[in-house]
C-alpha cells in the first residue's frame, strides 16, 4: 500500500515534534557520587575561629580539640572569644595572673552550667590560640590565670602538619 503525500507529510511532522525525555539515571549517579564524596571528606574537619593576626605553631598531633571557650593572644591583644580583655603592652610581667582575663573567665564560668562531679577535678575546658612569637612568660601567665578561674583543662591550638619519618633526612641537608 502506497502512502499518500499527505500521509508522508503527517509522518514527518510527527517525527519532528516527538517529545524528548530527560534521562535521569546518569544525573542521579552523579549526585549519588557527589553526596558520598562530601560525606567522606567533610566528616573530620575541625575549624577554629580564624584570626589572621595569629600564626599558630606547627605540630604533628592528631588529637582534635573540643569546642570550648577560646582565649586568643597575638602581639597586640588578649581576647576571650571575640572580646578584647587586655592589651599585651599593658600586661605586667611581674604579675602571676592577668586581672582582666581572670575577671572575664570568672564571669563566663558564672554564666555556664555547673560542672558535674566527675569533671570538677579536671576543671572547665579552654583552648588557647597563641601566636608562635608570643613569649613563654606571657603564655605561662595566661595559663596560670585560666587555672585560677577554674579553667584547668587547657588545650593549646596548633596547625597540624604531617609527621616526618625519623629515618628521612631533614630538609636542607
N, C-alpha and C positions, 0 to 999 in steps of 0.2 A: 504494500500500500504506500503510495507516494504522499509525502507531506505537502501541503499547500504552502504557498508563500506566506500566508497569514500564520500558519502553524509554525513555520520556521522562525518568523519574527517573534512570535509569542515565546518560543523556546529560548531564543537568545536573550529576550528581555528577562525571563525568569532566572537565567544563569547569571546575568549581570547584577541583579538585585537580590542575590542569595545572601541571607544573613550570616555574618561571620560570628563565630563563637569564640570566647576567650578561654584559652586553655589554662586553668588554674593549678594544675598539678605541678608544673615546674615552678610557678610562683610560690606555692606552698612549700616546696622543697627548699627554696632559697630562704624563706622566712624561718623554717624549722632549723636550718643550719645556723642562721644568724642568732636565733634565741639561745641555742646551745653554746655557741661561741661566747656570747655576752655573759651567760650564767657561769661558765667556767672561768673566764678571765676577770670578772668583777667581784668574785667572792672573797678574796683575801687582800683587798686594797684597803689600807688604813691611811687616812689623810688627816693630819693635824692642821690647825689654823696656820695658814701661810703667812709668813712675815718676812718681807724682803730685806729687813734690816738685820736679820739673824742668819748667820751661816752656821748650821749645826755641824758638830764633829762627825767624822765617818766612823762606822762600826760594822762588824760582821755579825752582830746579834740577830737572831731570828725570832725573838720573842716580840709579839705585838703588844703595844700598850693598851690599857683600857681607857675609855673616855672618862676623864676626871677633870678636876679643877686644874687650870693651866697657868703657870707663872712664866712670863717671858722676860728675858733680860738681854738687852743689847748694849752697845757702848754708851747710850744716852739715857735710856729709860728702863724702869722696872714696872711691868704691867701684870695685873691679875685679870685674866680673861682679856677684855679689850679696854680695861680701865687703867689709866696711869696712876700708880700709887706713889712713885718717887722718881726723882732724877738721880742718876748714878753719881753725878758730881756732888750731890747733897748728902750722900750716904757716908757716914763717918767710918773709917777703917778700924777705929778703936772699939766701937760697939760690937757686942757679940750678936745682937739681934737688930733688925731693921724695924723700928717702931711703926711706920705707916703700913708696912707689909703685914706685921703682926696684927694690927687693928683690922685690916681688911680680911685677913684669913679667919680671925675670930668672929667677925660679922658673918662671913659666909657659913661658918660652922654653926652659928646660932640659928641661921635660917634653914639649914639642912636637917633632915630627919636624924634622930639619934642613932648612933652606931649599935648594931647588935652585939651581944656579949662576946661572941666568938671573934669579932673584928676589933674590939676595944684594945686588945694588947698590941695589935698592929698599927692602929690609928687610921685616920682618913687617907685615902689615896690622893696624890697630887703629881703632876707632871711638870718638870722644869725644862723649858726651852732656853738654853743659854748659848749665846754666840761663842764660837770657838776661841775668840780673842778675849773673852771675859776672864779676869784674873781669878785664880782659885780661891783667894781670900774672900772675894765678893760672893762666889758661889757657895762657899762654906757658911758665910753669914746668912745667905738665903735659906740654906738647908737647916741651920740652927733655928731660924725664925719659923720655918714650916713645922719643925718638930715641937717648938714651944706652943704653937697654935693647934696641936694635936693632929697635924698632918705628917705622920711619920712614915707612911707607905710611899716613899719618894721614887719616882721614875725620872731618869734623865733622857730626854729625847735626843736621838742621833739620826743621821742619814745612813740608811742601810746600804752597804756595799757587798759585793760578792767576796766570799772567803778565798784567800790566796793559798795555793798549795805551798807548804813549807819547804818542799824539795825544789820548787821552781826558783830560778834566780830572781833577785829583786830587780825592779825596774831601774834602768840606768846603769846597770853593771855589766 
